[in-house]
Amino acid sequence: MDFFTEYGDAKRYKILGIIGKGSYGVVCVALDTQTREKVAIKKIQDVFEHASNVIRILREVKLLRLLRHHDMVEVKRTMLPPSKREFKDIFVVFELMESDLSPSHKS
């Protein structure tokens, strides 16, 4: 699966599948081959395409890294490209939340 190429610790993660689309990107589930735990990785594509999105994305990642609470998803790491010239996408590694916050539809 061509989710990421030469980013940071890309070889550390084994992509298991796409689990959805989040704000600004695609989210996959992956296995961290060092810790053997499942994680969620958000691929935020074309980060610099719109200035307003850059600010929102930076704010989201920064707040999630600073705020630690059992009801909030934990940011484990941010993967950046090997060079500034290739800086187009960002990959954010989160703890995998097994629950879904979408409303259930009961008959």
N, C-alpha and C positions, 0 to 999 in steps of 0.2 A: 504494500500500500504506500503510495507516494504522498505521505503527509508532510514530512519535512526531509531535508536533504542533509546538508553539512552543518546544521546549527548546533552550537555548543555540545551538549551531551546527547545528541540525537541517538547515538548508538546504545545509550543506556536504557532506552525505552523500546519495548516491543509493542507496536500498535495492535490492538485487539479488534477495534471497530469504531465506526462513527456513532456517537450517541445523540447528536443533535446539533442545532444551530443556536448559538447564544448571541448576546449583544456583540456585534462587530466581528463575529467569526464562527468557525466550525469547531465543535468539541468532540474529541475522541476519548475512548478509554484505552489505557495502555498499562503494561506491566513494567514496573521499575525493576530492572534485572539486578540491581545492587541490593535493594531492600526487600524484593519479592512482594511488594504491595501494589495494588492496582491504584492508578491515579487517573485524573482527568486532565487532558491537555487542550487548551484553547489556542487555536491558530487564528491570530488577528492579522488579516491580510491587508496589504497596501496601507499601512499605518499612516503614511504621510499624504494620502490622497486628498483629504479635506482637513483644513486647520482646526475646525471645530471638533472633529472626531479625535484628533491627536490629544486635545486637552481632556476630553471625556475619558479616553482610554487611559491616559496617564493618571487621571484622578481615580478611576476605578481600581487600577492595579496598586497605586500607592495607598489608598484607603484600606484595601483588603490586606495589604502587607502590614499596615500599622495596627489595625483593629483586630484584636484576638478575642474571640468569643465562641463558645460551644455551638451557638446557633448560626455562625457564619463560616463559610468555606475558607479553609486555610490555603494561602499561596505558599507552595513549597519552593518554587524557584521560577525565575524568568530566564528563558533561553534567548540569547541574542545571536546575530549572525557573526561569522568569523571575521568580517571586515566591515568598516563603515560604508564602503562603496556598495555593498550588497544589502544594506539595511533597508528592507522593504516590509518584512513580516516580523511579528513577535510571537513567541510561543510561551504561554504561561501555564505552569504545571500546578494543578490544584489537588487537594485531597479529593478522593472520589466520594461523592455523597450518594448513598444508595437510595435515598428517597426522592420523590418528585413533588414539587410544590404546586403543580398544576391542579386546578379544582377537579374533583372526581365527578363523574356524571352518573348519578344513581337514578334508576327508573322507579 
